[in-house]
Amino acid sequence: MSTRPPTGDDATADAPAGTDVLVTPEAALRANRENWDDRADIHAGSAMYDLPGFVADPGLISDVTAEDLAILGPHLPGGTVAGLDVVHLQCHVGKDTLSLARLGARVTGMDLSSRSLEIARELARDCGLEARFVEADVQHAADALDDTFDVVYTSIGTVTWLPDLTSWARSIARLLRPGGTFFIRDGHPMLYTLDDERSDLLAVRHRYFPSGLSQTWVDTYSYTGDEQPIEHPRTYEWPHSLAEIIGSLLGAGLRITSMGEQQTVPWPAHPLMEETDGAWAFPEPLRQRVPTTYSITAVKDD
């Protein structure tokens, strides 16, 4: 039996979930865009996102944004995004983007999913908030925008969708003004190695280190727990180690100012996780054994 991964776009159509595959970036981007277009409507109506509640309470800030700013704030002038130009990469339906707007930032959101951005624009109108939303592949974000920013922000569910972190990091550097700050918080690469079909123990199943191959996944339902099926369930993701993520930012000329690892994640990423204060975490003592998110701040020096 051959140990080579399936090759070609057609060959991946029947590949089991979690399989390493060779897929063209164009085919992967198309499949992922279709998947996130499907998820957009599911998420907009979900209790997890609770967009009606966000509209109804003008003082509400998303849990993701609040946790991010607890880390990012000390690295910003005055400890706040107020008065700053912020671009949010991979913004999805815009709840976190508009949370930044509520805190006084001038915001631009970017995503590959046109349906997600339609919902984000509707949400901005319903909230009475000003925001610009741009459809583009964030690996080439700087080519899609004619502006630079005080803060480039990306959080939760980001680099795993990108095959090329070199172009991603270079684009971030181009988007930043001199003295500007980059921030990322995302699922920890170690979390993504765990077998999420095991509810009895933590078991390493998937690659930690990048190999150039994509991992294909088939999820009939989204992480929100809603019973509405996803019409286009197959997606493609790429493992990226912490060394690769940090190295790409350094290679783009940014200076790392902080790096942290955390014990909670904003979605139920593993069957053993339990909900805690608007997030999910492993129960003790498992919580001490594996990080679930990481965060990085970096600056573009003058």
MIDOSE-1310 file (N, C-alpha, C; in nm, 2 decimals, decimal comma, always signed):
residues 302
mstr	+0,08/-0,12/+0,00/+0,00/+0,00/+0,00/+0,09/+0,12/+0,00; +0,05/+0,22/-0,08/+0,13/+0,35/-0,09/+0,11/+0,43/+0,04; +0,22/+0,49/+0,08/+0,22/+0,58/+0,20/+0,21/+0,72/+0,15; +0,21/+0,75/+0,02/+0,20/+0,89/-0,03/+0,07/+0,94/-0,01
pptg	+0,06/+1,07/+0,02/-0,07/+1,13/+0,05/-0,15/+1,14/-0,08; -0,29/+1,15/-0,08/-0,37/+1,17/-0,20/-0,32/+1,30/-0,27; -0,32/+1,30/-0,40/-0,28/+1,42/-0,47/-0,38/+1,46/-0,57; -0,38/+1,59/-0,60/-0,48/+1,65/-0,70/-0,61/+1,68/-0,63
ddat	-0,68/+1,78/-0,69/-0,80/+1,83/-0,62/-0,91/+1,73/-0,62; -0,92/+1,65/-0,72/-1,03/+1,55/-0,72/-1,00/+1,44/-0,62; -0,87/+1,40/-0,60/-0,83/+1,30/-0,51/-0,86/+1,33/-0,37; -0,87/+1,45/-0,33/-0,90/+1,49/-0,19/-1,05/+1,48/-0,16
adap	-1,13/+1,46/-0,26/-1,28/+1,47/-0,23/-1,33/+1,36/-0,14; -1,26/+1,24/-0,15/-1,30/+1,13/-0,06/-1,19/+1,10/+0,05; -1,10/+1,19/+0,07/-1,00/+1,16/+0,17/-1,06/+1,17/+0,31; -1,03/+1,08/+0,39/-1,08/+1,08/+0,53/-1,04/+1,20/+0,61
agtd	-1,12/+1,25/+0,70/-1,08/+1,36/+0,78/-0,95/+1,34/+0,86; -0,87/+1,44/+0,86/-0,74/+1,43/+0,93/-0,63/+1,38/+0,84; -0,66/+1,36/+0,71/-0,56/+1,30/+0,62/-0,47/+1,41/+0,57; -0,34/+1,38/+0,55/-0,25/+1,48/+0,48/-0,28/+1,46/+0,33
vlvt	-0,30/+1,58/+0,26/-0,33/+1,58/+0,12/-0,25/+1,69/+0,05; -0,22/+1,67/-0,08/-0,17/+1,77/-0,16/-0,28/+1,84/-0,24; -0,30/+1,96/-0,21/-0,41/+2,03/-0,28/-0,36/+2,17/-0,32; -0,41/+2,22/-0,44/-0,36/+2,35/-0,48/-0,42/+2,46/-0,39
peaa	-0,35/+2,57/-0,37/-0,40/+2,68/-0,29/-0,53/+2,73/-0,34; -0,55/+2,73/-0,47/-0,67/+2,78/-0,53/-0,79/+2,69/-0,49; -0,77/+2,56/-0,50/-0,88/+2,47/-0,46/-0,91/+2,47/-0,31; -0,81/+2,48/-0,23/-0,83/+2,49/-0,09/-0,90/+2,62/-0,05
lran	-0,86/+2,73/-0,11/-0,92/+2,86/-0,08/-1,07/+2,86/-0,12; -1,10/+2,80/-0,24/-1,24/+2,79/-0,28/-1,32/+2,70/-0,19; -1,27/+2,59/-0,14/-1,35/+2,50/-0,05/-1,37/+2,57/+0,08; -1,26/+2,64/+0,13/-1,27/+2,70/+0,26/-1,37/+2,82/+0,26
renw	-1,37/+2,89/+0,14/-1,46/+3,01/+0,13/-1,61/+2,96/+0,13; -1,63/+2,85/+0,06/-1,77/+2,79/+0,05/-1,81/+2,75/+0,19; -1,72/+2,69/+0,26/-1,75/+2,64/+0,40/-1,79/+2,75/+0,49; -1,71/+2,86/+0,49/-1,73/+2,97/+0,58/-1,85/+3,06/+0,53
ddra	-1,88/+3,06/+0,40/-2,01/+3,12/+0,36/-2,13/+3,04/+0,42; -2,12/+2,91/+0,43/-2,22/+2,83/+0,49/-2,23/+2,86/+0,64; -2,11/+2,86/+0,70/-2,11/+2,88/+0,85/-2,16/+3,02/+0,89; -2,15/+3,12/+0,80/-2,18/+3,25/+0,84/-2,33/+3,26/+0,88
diha	-2,42/+3,20/+0,80/-2,56/+3,21/+0,84/-2,59/+3,13/+0,97; -2,52/+3,01/+0,98/-2,54/+2,93/+1,10/-2,50/+3,01/+1,22; -2,38/+3,07/+1,21/-2,33/+3,15/+1,33/-2,41/+3,27/+1,36; -2,46/+3,34/+1,26/-2,54/+3,46/+1,28/-2,67/+3,43/+1,36
gsam	-2,72/+3,31/+1,35/-2,84/+3,27/+1,42/-2,81/+3,19/+1,54; -2,68/+3,17/+1,58/-2,65/+3,08/+1,69/-2,65/+3,15/+1,83; -2,68/+3,08/+1,93/-2,67/+3,13/+2,07/-2,53/+3,17/+2,10; -2,43/+3,10/+2,05/-2,29/+3,13/+2,08/-2,25/+3,27/+2,04
ydlp	-2,29/+3,31/+1,92/-2,26/+3,44/+1,87/-2,35/+3,55/+1,92; -2,48/+3,51/+1,94/-2,58/+3,60/+2,00/-2,58/+3,74/+1,94; -2,59/+3,75/+1,81/-2,58/+3,88/+1,75/-2,70/+3,97/+1,79; -2,82/+3,92/+1,81/-2,93/+4,01/+1,86/-2,90/+4,07/+1,99
gfva	-2,83/+3,99/+2,08/-2,79/+4,04/+2,21/-2,69/+4,15/+2,20; -2,60/+4,13/+2,10/-2,49/+4,23/+2,08/-2,55/+4,36/+2,03; -2,65/+4,36/+1,94/-2,72/+4,48/+1,90/-2,80/+4,54/+2,01; -2,86/+4,46/+2,09/-2,95/+4,52/+2,20/-2,87/+4,59/+2,31
dpgl	-2,75/+4,55/+2,33/-2,67/+4,61/+2,44/-2,55/+4,69/+2,38; -2,56/+4,82/+2,37/-2,46/+4,90/+2,31/-2,33/+4,90/+2,39; -2,33/+4,86/+2,51/-2,21/+4,85/+2,59/-2,14/+4,72/+2,59; -2,20/+4,62/+2,52/-2,15/+4,48/+2,52/-2,02/+4,47/+2,43
isdv	-1,92/+4,41/+2,48/-1,80/+4,38/+2,41/-1,78/+4,22/+2,41; -1,75/+4,17/+2,30/-1,74/+4,02/+2,29/-1,63/+3,97/+2,39; -1,66/+3,84/+2,43/-1,56/+3,78/+2,53/-1,42/+3,77/+2,46; -1,42/+3,74/+2,33/-1,29/+3,72/+2,27/-1,21/+3,85/+2,27
taed	-1,28/+3,96/+2,24/-1,22/+4,09/+2,23/-1,17/+4,14/+2,37; -1,25/+4,11/+2,47/-1,22/+4,15/+2,61/-1,09/+4,08/+2,65; -1,08/+3,95/+2,62/-0,97/+3,87/+2,66/-0,84/+3,91/+2,58; -0,86/+3,94/+2,46/-0,75/+3,99/+2,37/-0,69/+4,12/+2,43
lail	-0,78/+4,21/+2,46/-0,74/+4,35/+2,50/-0,67/+4,34/+2,64; -0,71/+4,24/+2,72/-0,64/+4,23/+2,85/-0,49/+4,20/+2,82; -0,46/+4,14/+2,71/-0,32/+4,11/+2,68/-0,26/+4,22/+2,59; -0,33/+4,27/+2,50/-0,28/+4,37/+2,41/-0,27/+4,51/+2,47
gphl	-0,37/+4,54/+2,56/-0,38/+4,68/+2,61/-0,25/+4,74/+2,66; -0,17/+4,66/+2,74/-0,04/+4,72/+2,80/+0,06/+4,75/+2,69; +0,04/+4,71/+2,57/+0,13/+4,74/+2,46/+0,08/+4,85/+2,37; -0,03/+4,92/+2,41/-0,08/+5,03/+2,33/-0,07/+5,16/+2,40
pggt	-0,05/+5,27/+2,33/-0,05/+5,40/+2,39/-0,18/+5,43/+2,47; -0,16/+5,45/+2,59/-0,28/+5,48/+2,68/-0,35/+5,35/+2,72; -0,30/+5,24/+2,67/-0,36/+5,11/+2,71/-0,50/+5,08/+2,65; -0,53/+5,15/+2,53/-0,66/+5,13/+2,47/-0,65/+5,14/+2,32
vagl	-0,75/+5,09/+2,25/-0,76/+5,11/+2,10/-0,83/+5,23/+2,06; -0,88/+5,31/+2,16/-0,96/+5,43/+2,13/-0,87/+5,53/+2,05; -0,93/+5,58/+1,94/-0,86/+5,67/+1,86/-0,76/+5,61/+1,76; -0,74/+5,48/+1,76/-0,65/+5,41/+1,67/-0,71/+5,36/+1,55
dvvh	-0,64/+5,35/+1,44/-0,68/+5,28/+1,32/-0,64/+5,13/+1,33; -0,74/+5,05/+1,32/-0,72/+4,90/+1,35/-0,78/+4,83/+1,23; -0,70/+4,73/+1,18/-0,75/+4,64/+1,08/-0,75/+4,50/+1,14; -0,87/+4,44/+1,13/-0,89/+4,30/+1,18/-0,89/+4,20/+1,07
lqch	-0,79/+4,12/+1,07/-0,78/+4,02/+0,96/-0,86/+3,89/+1,00; -0,93/+3,83/+0,91/-1,01/+3,72/+0,93/-1,12/+3,75/+1,03; -1,20/+3,85/+1,00/-1,30/+3,91/+1,10/-1,43/+3,83/+1,10; -1,46/+3,74/+1,01/-1,58/+3,66/+1,01/-1,70/+3,75/+1,01
vgkd	-1,80/+3,73/+1,10/-1,92/+3,81/+1,09/-1,91/+3,94/+1,17; -1,80/+3,98/+1,21/-1,77/+4,12/+1,26/-1,80/+4,15/+1,40; -1,84/+4,05/+1,48/-1,87/+4,09/+1,62/-1,75/+4,14/+1,70; -1,63/+4,08/+1,68/-1,51/+4,13/+1,74/-1,47/+4,26/+1,68
tlsl	-1,48/+4,27/+1,55/-1,44/+4,40/+1,49/-1,52/+4,51/+1,54; -1,65/+4,49/+1,56/-1,74/+4,60/+1,60/-1,72/+4,62/+1,75; -1,68/+4,52/+1,82/-1,64/+4,54/+1,97/-1,53/+4,64/+1,98; -1,43/+4,63/+1,89/-1,32/+4,73/+1,88/-1,37/+4,87/+1,85
arlg	-1,47/+4,87/+1,76/-1,53/+5,00/+1,72/-1,60/+5,06/+1,84; -1,67/+4,98/+1,92/-1,74/+5,03/+2,04/-1,64/+5,09/+2,15; -1,52/+5,04/+2,14/-1,41/+5,09/+2,23/-1,34/+5,21/+2,17; -1,39/+5,26/+2,06/-1,33/+5,38/+2,01/-1,23/+5,37/+1,89
arvt	-1,21/+5,25/+1,84/-1,12/+5,23/+1,73/-1,19/+5,26/+1,60; -1,11/+5,31/+1,50/-1,16/+5,32/+1,36/-1,12/+5,19/+1,29; -1,22/+5,11/+1,25/-1,20/+4,97/+1,22/-1,22/+4,94/+1,07; -1,14/+4,85/+1,03/-1,15/+4,78/+0,90/-1,15/+4,63/+0,92
gmdl	-1,24/+4,56/+0,87/-1,24/+4,41/+0,88/-1,22/+4,35/+0,75; -1,15/+4,24/+0,75/-1,12/+4,16/+0,62/-1,14/+4,02/+0,64; -1,20/+3,96/+0,54/-1,23/+3,81/+0,54/-1,24/+3,76/+0,40; -1,23/+3,63/+0,38/-1,24/+3,57/+0,25/-1,39/+3,54/+0,22
ssrs	-1,47/+3,53/+0,32/-1,61/+3,49/+0,30/-1,70/+3,61/+0,27; -1,76/+3,61/+0,15/-1,85/+3,73/+0,12/-1,97/+3,73/+0,20; -2,03/+3,61/+0,24/-2,15/+3,61/+0,32/-2,12/+3,65/+0,46; -2,00/+3,62/+0,51/-1,97/+3,67/+0,65/-1,96/+3,82/+0,65
leia	-1,91/+3,88/+0,54/-1,90/+4,02/+0,54/-2,03/+4,09/+0,52; -2,12/+4,03/+0,45/-2,26/+4,08/+0,43/-2,33/+4,09/+0,57; -2,31/+3,99/+0,65/-2,36/+3,98/+0,79/-2,30/+4,09/+0,87; -2,16/+4,10/+0,86/-2,09/+4,20/+0,93/-2,14/+4,34/+0,90
rela	-2,16/+4,37/+0,78/-2,21/+4,51/+0,74/-2,35/+4,53/+0,80; -2,44/+4,43/+0,79/-2,57/+4,44/+0,85/-2,56/+4,46/+1,00; -2,47/+4,39/+1,07/-2,45/+4,41/+1,21/-2,41/+4,55/+1,24; -2,32/+4,60/+1,16/-2,27/+4,74/+1,19/-2,38/+4,84/+1,17
rdcg	-2,47/+4,82/+1,07/-2,58/+4,91/+1,05/-2,68/+4,90/+1,17; -2,71/+4,78/+1,21/-2,80/+4,76/+1,32/-2,75/+4,82/+1,45; -2,61/+4,82/+1,47/-2,55/+4,87/+1,59/-2,53/+5,02/+1,58; -2,54/+5,08/+1,46/-2,51/+5,22/+1,44/-2,36/+5,25/+1,45
lear	-2,28/+5,16/+1,41/-2,14/+5,17/+1,41/-2,07/+5,19/+1,28; -1,97/+5,26/+1,27/-1,90/+5,28/+1,14/-1,79/+5,18/+1,13; -1,78/+5,11/+1,02/-1,68/+5,01/+0,99/-1,67/+4,98/+0,84; -1,55/+4,95/+0,80/-1,53/+4,91/+0,66/-1,50/+4,76/+0,66
fvea	-1,56/+4,69/+0,57/-1,54/+4,55/+0,55/-1,49/+4,52/+0,41; -1,38/+4,44/+0,40/-1,32/+4,42/+0,27/-1,30/+4,27/+0,25; -1,34/+4,22/+0,13/-1,32/+4,08/+0,10/-1,19/+4,06/+0,03; -1,11/+3,97/+0,09/-0,97/+3,94/+0,04/-0,91/+3,83/+0,11
dvqh	-0,81/+3,77/+0,05/-0,73/+3,67/+0,11/-0,62/+3,74/+0,19; -0,62/+3,71/+0,32/-0,53/+3,79/+0,41/-0,38/+3,77/+0,39; -0,35/+3,66/+0,31/-0,21/+3,65/+0,27/-0,16/+3,76/+0,18; -0,26/+3,83/+0,12/-0,23/+3,94/+0,04/-0,31/+4,07/+0,08
aada	-0,33/+4,08/+0,21/-0,41/+4,19/+0,27/-0,36/+4,33/+0,23; -0,23/+4,35/+0,22/-0,18/+4,48/+0,19/-0,21/+4,52/+0,05; -0,22/+4,42/-0,04/-0,25/+4,45/-0,18/-0,40/+4,50/-0,19; -0,48/+4,45/-0,10/-0,63/+4,48/-0,11/-0,67/+4,61/-0,04
lddt	-0,57/+4,67/+0,04/-0,60/+4,79/+0,11/-0,50/+4,90/+0,08; -0,56/+5,02/+0,07/-0,47/+5,14/+0,03/-0,44/+5,22/+0,15; -0,42/+5,16/+0,27/-0,40/+5,23/+0,39/-0,30/+5,16/+0,48; -0,25/+5,23/+0,58/-0,17/+5,16/+0,69/-0,24/+5,19/+0,82
fdvv	-0,20/+5,11/+0,92/-0,28/+5,11/+1,05/-0,19/+5,11/+1,17; -0,25/+5,16/+1,28/-0,18/+5,16/+1,41/-0,17/+5,02/+1,47; -0,27/+4,94/+1,44/-0,28/+4,81/+1,49/-0,33/+4,71/+1,39; -0,26/+4,60/+1,37/-0,31/+4,49/+1,29/-0,34/+4,38/+1,39
ytsi	-0,47/+4,34/+1,38/-0,53/+4,25/+1,49/-0,58/+4,12/+1,42; -0,55/+4,01/+1,47/-0,61/+3,88/+1,43/-0,62/+3,79/+1,54; -0,74/+3,72/+1,55/-0,76/+3,64/+1,67/-0,85/+3,52/+1,65; -0,81/+3,41/+1,69/-0,90/+3,28/+1,70/-0,94/+3,23/+1,57
gtvt	-0,88/+3,12/+1,53/-0,91/+3,06/+1,40/-0,85/+3,13/+1,28; -0,72/+3,15/+1,28/-0,65/+3,23/+1,18/-0,55/+3,16/+1,10; -0,43/+3,14/+1,15/-0,32/+3,09/+1,07/-0,33/+2,95/+1,02; -0,41/+2,87/+1,09/-0,43/+2,73/+1,05/-0,50/+2,72/+0,91
wlpd	-0,56/+2,83/+0,87/-0,63/+2,84/+0,74/-0,54/+2,88/+0,62; -0,41/+2,91/+0,66/-0,32/+2,97/+0,56/-0,20/+2,88/+0,53; -0,18/+2,86/+0,40/-0,07/+2,77/+0,36/+0,07/+2,84/+0,37; +0,07/+2,97/+0,36/+0,20/+3,05/+0,35/+0,20/+3,16/+0,45
ltsw	+0,28/+3,14/+0,55/+0,30/+3,24/+0,66/+0,40/+3,35/+0,62; +0,48/+3,32/+0,52/+0,58/+3,42/+0,48/+0,51/+3,54/+0,42; +0,42/+3,52/+0,33/+0,34/+3,62/+0,26/+0,25/+3,69/+0,36; +0,19/+3,61/+0,45/+0,10/+3,67/+0,56/+0,18/+3,77/+0,64
arsi	+0,30/+3,73/+0,69/+0,37/+3,82/+0,78/+0,42/+3,94/+0,71; +0,47/+3,92/+0,58/+0,51/+4,04/+0,51/+0,40/+4,14/+0,48; +0,28/+4,09/+0,46/+0,16/+4,17/+0,44/+0,13/+4,25/+0,57; +0,14/+4,18/+0,68/+0,12/+4,25/+0,81/+0,22/+4,36/+0,83
arll	+0,34/+4,34/+0,80/+0,44/+4,44/+0,81/+0,41/+4,56/+0,72; +0,36/+4,53/+0,60/+0,33/+4,64/+0,51/+0,21/+4,72/+0,56; +0,12/+4,66/+0,63/+0,00/+4,72/+0,68/+0,02/+4,81/+0,80; +0,13/+4,78/+0,87/+0,16/+4,86/+0,99/+0,23/+4,99/+0,96
rpgg	+0,19/+5,09/+1,03/+0,26/+5,22/+1,03/+0,39/+5,20/+1,12; +0,49/+5,28/+1,09/+0,61/+5,28/+1,18/+0,56/+5,30/+1,33; +0,61/+5,21/+1,42/+0,57/+5,21/+1,56/+0,44/+5,14/+1,58; +0,38/+5,09/+1,48/+0,25/+5,02/+1,49/+0,27/+4,88/+1,56
tffi	+0,15/+4,82/+1,61/+0,15/+4,70/+1,68/+0,07/+4,59/+1,61; +0,13/+4,47/+1,61/+0,06/+4,35/+1,56/+0,02/+4,27/+1,68; -0,10/+4,21/+1,68/-0,15/+4,12/+1,78/-0,21/+4,00/+1,72; -0,18/+3,88/+1,78/-0,25/+3,76/+1,74/-0,27/+3,68/+1,87
rdgh	-0,39/+3,62/+1,88/-0,42/+3,51/+1,98/-0,49/+3,41/+1,90; -0,45/+3,28/+1,92/-0,51/+3,18/+1,84/-0,50/+3,04/+1,91; -0,56/+2,94/+1,85/-0,55/+2,81/+1,91/-0,40/+2,76/+1,90; -0,36/+2,70/+2,01/-0,22/+2,66/+2,02/-0,19/+2,55/+1,92
pmly	-0,08/+2,55/+1,85/-0,04/+2,44/+1,76/-0,05/+2,30/+1,83; -0,02/+2,30/+1,96/-0,02/+2,17/+2,04/-0,16/+2,12/+2,05; -0,26/+2,21/+2,07/-0,40/+2,18/+2,08/-0,44/+2,10/+1,96; -0,40/+2,15/+1,84/-0,44/+2,09/+1,71/-0,38/+1,95/+1,69
tldd	-0,28/+1,91/+1,77/-0,23/+1,78/+1,75/-0,32/+1,67/+1,82; -0,41/+1,71/+1,91/-0,48/+1,62/+1,99/-0,59/+1,55/+1,92; -0,62/+1,43/+1,95/-0,73/+1,35/+1,90/-0,86/+1,40/+1,95; -0,94/+1,47/+1,87/-1,06/+1,53/+1,93/-1,18/+1,43/+1,92
ersd	-1,15/+1,30/+1,89/-1,25/+1,20/+1,90/-1,24/+1,11/+2,02; -1,14/+1,14/+2,10/-1,12/+1,07/+2,23/-1,17/+1,15/+2,34; -1,27/+1,09/+2,42/-1,33/+1,16/+2,53/-1,28/+1,10/+2,66; -1,18/+1,01/+2,66/-1,13/+0,94/+2,78/-0,99/+0,99/+2,82
llav	-0,91/+1,05/+2,73/-0,78/+1,09/+2,76/-0,73/+1,19/+2,66; -0,62/+1,26/+2,68/-0,55/+1,34/+2,59/-0,45/+1,26/+2,51; -0,47/+1,25/+2,38/-0,38/+1,17/+2,30/-0,34/+1,25/+2,18; -0,21/+1,25/+2,15/-0,15/+1,32/+2,03/-0,18/+1,23/+1,91
rhry	-0,24/+1,29/+1,81/-0,28/+1,21/+1,69/-0,22/+1,28/+1,56; -0,22/+1,41/+1,56/-0,19/+1,48/+1,43/-0,05/+1,55/+1,44; +0,00/+1,59/+1,32/+0,13/+1,66/+1,31/+0,13/+1,79/+1,39; +0,25/+1,81/+1,45/+0,28/+1,95/+1,51/+0,36/+2,03/+1,40
fpsg	+0,45/+1,97/+1,34/+0,54/+2,04/+1,25/+0,49/+2,05/+1,11; +0,50/+2,16/+1,04/+0,46/+2,18/+0,91/+0,54/+2,09/+0,81; +0,47/+2,04/+0,71/+0,53/+1,96/+0,61/+0,51/+2,01/+0,46; +0,43/+2,11/+0,45/+0,39/+2,16/+0,32/+0,26/+2,10/+0,28
lsqt	+0,21/+1,99/+0,34/+0,09/+1,93/+0,31/-0,03/+1,99/+0,39; -0,14/+1,99/+0,33/-0,26/+2,03/+0,41/-0,32/+1,91/+0,48; -0,40/+1,94/+0,58/-0,48/+1,84/+0,65/-0,63/+1,87/+0,61; -0,70/+1,77/+0,56/-0,84/+1,79/+0,52/-0,93/+1,75/+0,63
wvdt	-1,04/+1,82/+0,65/-1,14/+1,79/+0,75/-1,28/+1,79/+0,69; -1,36/+1,71/+0,75/-1,50/+1,71/+0,71/-1,59/+1,72/+0,83; -1,65/+1,84/+0,85/-1,74/+1,87/+0,96/-1,88/+1,90/+0,92; -1,97/+1,81/+0,95/-2,11/+1,82/+0,90/-2,18/+1,94/+0,98
ysyt	-2,13/+1,96/+1,10/-2,19/+2,07/+1,19/-2,08/+2,16/+1,24; -2,12/+2,28/+1,27/-2,02/+2,38/+1,31/-1,99/+2,37/+1,46; -1,89/+2,44/+1,51/-1,85/+2,43/+1,65/-1,95/+2,50/+1,74; -2,05/+2,57/+1,69/-2,15/+2,64/+1,77/-2,25/+2,54/+1,83
gdeq	-2,25/+2,42/+1,78/-2,35/+2,32/+1,84/-2,48/+2,32/+1,77; -2,50/+2,41/+1,67/-2,63/+2,41/+1,61/-2,65/+2,29/+1,52; -2,78/+2,25/+1,50/-2,80/+2,12/+1,43/-2,82/+2,15/+1,28; -2,81/+2,27/+1,23/-2,81/+2,30/+1,09/-2,69/+2,25/+1,02
pieh	-2,70/+2,16/+0,92/-2,58/+2,10/+0,86/-2,51/+2,20/+0,77; -2,38/+2,19/+0,75/-2,30/+2,27/+0,66/-2,31/+2,20/+0,52; -2,34/+2,28/+0,42/-2,36/+2,23/+0,29/-2,23/+2,19/+0,23; -2,12/+2,26/+0,25/-1,99/+2,23/+0,20/-1,90/+2,20/+0,32
prty	-1,90/+2,07/+0,37/-1,83/+2,04/+0,49/-1,68/+2,02/+0,49; -1,62/+2,00/+0,37/-1,48/+1,97/+0,36/-1,40/+2,10/+0,36; -1,30/+2,10/+0,45/-1,20/+2,22/+0,46/-1,06/+2,17/+0,45; -0,97/+2,26/+0,44/-0,83/+2,24/+0,43/-0,75/+2,33/+0,53
ewph	-0,67/+2,27/+0,61/-0,59/+2,35/+0,71/-0,45/+2,31/+0,70; -0,36/+2,40/+0,76/-0,22/+2,37/+0,76/-0,16/+2,38/+0,90; -0,09/+2,28/+0,95/-0,03/+2,30/+1,08/+0,09/+2,40/+1,07; +0,10/+2,48/+1,17/+0,21/+2,57/+1,18/+0,26/+2,57/+1,32
slae	+0,39/+2,54/+1,34/+0,45/+2,54/+1,47/+0,47/+2,68/+1,53; +0,49/+2,69/+1,66/+0,52/+2,82/+1,71/+0,64/+2,88/+1,65; +0,74/+2,80/+1,63/+0,87/+2,85/+1,57/+0,84/+2,91/+1,43; +0,76/+2,84/+1,35/+0,73/+2,89/+1,22/+0,65/+3,03/+1,23
iigs	+0,55/+3,03/+1,32/+0,47/+3,16/+1,33/+0,56/+3,27/+1,37; +0,64/+3,25/+1,48/+0,73/+3,36/+1,53/+0,84/+3,39/+1,42; +0,89/+3,29/+1,36/+1,00/+3,31/+1,26/+0,95/+3,39/+1,14; +0,82/+3,37/+1,10/+0,77/+3,45/+0,99/+0,76/+3,59/+1,02
llga	+0,72/+3,62/+1,15/+0,70/+3,76/+1,19/+0,84/+3,83/+1,20; +0,94/+3,76/+1,26/+1,08/+3,81/+1,26/+1,13/+3,83/+1,12; +1,11/+3,74/+1,04/+1,16/+3,75/+0,90/+1,10/+3,86/+0,82; +0,98/+3,91/+0,86/+0,91/+4,02/+0,80/+0,96/+4,16/+0,86
glri	+1,05/+4,15/+0,96/+1,11/+4,27/+1,01/+1,04/+4,32/+1,14; +0,95/+4,24/+1,19/+0,88/+4,29/+1,31/+0,96/+4,25/+1,44; +0,94/+4,32/+1,55/+1,01/+4,29/+1,67/+0,91/+4,23/+1,77; +0,93/+4,11/+1,82/+0,84/+4,05/+1,92/+0,85/+4,12/+2,05
tsmg	+0,74/+4,16/+2,11/+0,74/+4,23/+2,24/+0,68/+4,15/+2,35; +0,60/+4,05/+2,31/+0,55/+3,95/+2,42/+0,50/+3,83/+2,35; +0,51/+3,72/+2,43/+0,46/+3,59/+2,38/+0,40/+3,52/+2,50; +0,28/+3,47/+2,50/+0,22/+3,41/+2,61/+0,14/+3,28/+2,57
eqqt	+0,12/+3,19/+2,66/+0,04/+3,07/+2,64/-0,07/+3,07/+2,74; -0,19/+3,03/+2,70/-0,31/+3,04/+2,79/-0,38/+2,90/+2,80; -0,47/+2,89/+2,89/-0,54/+2,76/+2,93/-0,68/+2,76/+2,89; -0,74/+2,86/+2,82/-0,87/+2,86/+2,77/-0,88/+2,88/+2,62
vpwp	-0,99/+2,85/+2,56/-1,01/+2,87/+2,42/-1,16/+2,90/+2,40; -1,20/+2,99/+2,30/-1,34/+3,03/+2,29/-1,43/+2,94/+2,23; -1,40/+2,81/+2,20/-1,49/+2,72/+2,15/-1,46/+2,58/+2,21; -1,55/+2,49/+2,21/-1,53/+2,35/+2,26/-1,44/+2,27/+2,17
ahpl	-1,31/+2,28/+2,18/-1,22/+2,22/+2,09/-1,19/+2,08/+2,11; -1,23/+2,02/+2,23/-1,21/+1,88/+2,26/-1,32/+1,83/+2,35; -1,36/+1,70/+2,34/-1,47/+1,65/+2,41/-1,45/+1,66/+2,57; -1,32/+1,67/+2,61/-1,30/+1,67/+2,76/-1,31/+1,81/+2,81
meet	-1,33/+1,91/+2,73/-1,33/+2,05/+2,78/-1,47/+2,08/+2,84; -1,46/+2,17/+2,94/-1,58/+2,22/+3,01/-1,59/+2,37/+2,99; -1,71/+2,43/+2,99/-1,73/+2,57/+2,98/-1,69/+2,64/+3,11; -1,62/+2,75/+3,10/-1,58/+2,83/+3,22/-1,57/+2,98/+3,18
dgaw	-1,66/+3,06/+3,24/-1,65/+3,20/+3,22/-1,65/+3,25/+3,07; -1,74/+3,19/+2,99/-1,75/+3,23/+2,85/-1,65/+3,17/+2,76; -1,57/+3,07/+2,81/-1,47/+3,00/+2,73/-1,47/+2,86/+2,77; -1,38/+2,78/+2,71/-1,37/+2,64/+2,74/-1,23/+2,60/+2,78
afpe	-1,22/+2,50/+2,87/-1,09/+2,46/+2,92/-1,09/+2,32/+2,96; -0,98/+2,25/+2,96/-0,97/+2,12/+3,02/-0,99/+2,12/+3,17; -1,05/+2,02/+3,22/-1,06/+2,01/+3,37/-0,92/+1,99/+3,43; -0,91/+2,03/+3,56/-0,78/+2,00/+3,63/-0,78/+1,85/+3,65
plrq	-0,66/+1,79/+3,65/-0,53/+1,85/+3,63/-0,48/+1,86/+3,49; -0,57/+1,82/+3,39/-0,54/+1,82/+3,25/-0,50/+1,96/+3,20; -0,56/+2,06/+3,27/-0,54/+2,20/+3,23/-0,40/+2,24/+3,24; -0,32/+2,17/+3,32/-0,18/+2,20/+3,34/-0,09/+2,13/+3,24
rvpt	-0,15/+2,05/+3,16/-0,06/+1,96/+3,07/-0,04/+2,01/+2,93; -0,14/+2,09/+2,88/-0,13/+2,14/+2,74/-0,19/+2,28/+2,73; -0,12/+2,37/+2,67/-0,18/+2,50/+2,64/-0,28/+2,49/+2,53; -0,38/+2,58/+2,54/-0,49/+2,58/+2,44/-0,48/+2,70/+2,35
tysi	-0,43/+2,81/+2,39/-0,41/+2,92/+2,30/-0,27/+2,98/+2,33; -0,22/+3,06/+2,23/-0,10/+3,14/+2,25/-0,13/+3,28/+2,21; -0,05/+3,38/+2,25/-0,06/+3,52/+2,21/+0,07/+3,58/+2,18; +0,08/+3,66/+2,08/+0,20/+3,73/+2,04/+0,17/+3,88/+2,01
tavk	+0,25/+3,97/+2,06/+0,25/+4,11/+2,02/+0,39/+4,14/+1,96; +0,38/+4,22/+1,86/+0,50/+4,26/+1,79/+0,49/+4,40/+1,74; +0,60/+4,47/+1,71/+0,59/+4,61/+1,67/+0,68/+4,62/+1,54; +0,64/+4,72/+1,46/+0,72/+4,76/+1,34/+0,79/+4,89/+1,39
dd	+0,92/+4,87/+1,40/+1,00/+4,99/+1,45/+1,01/+5,10/+1,35; +1,03/+5,22/+1,41/+1,03/+5,34/+1,32/+1,15/+5,33/+1,23
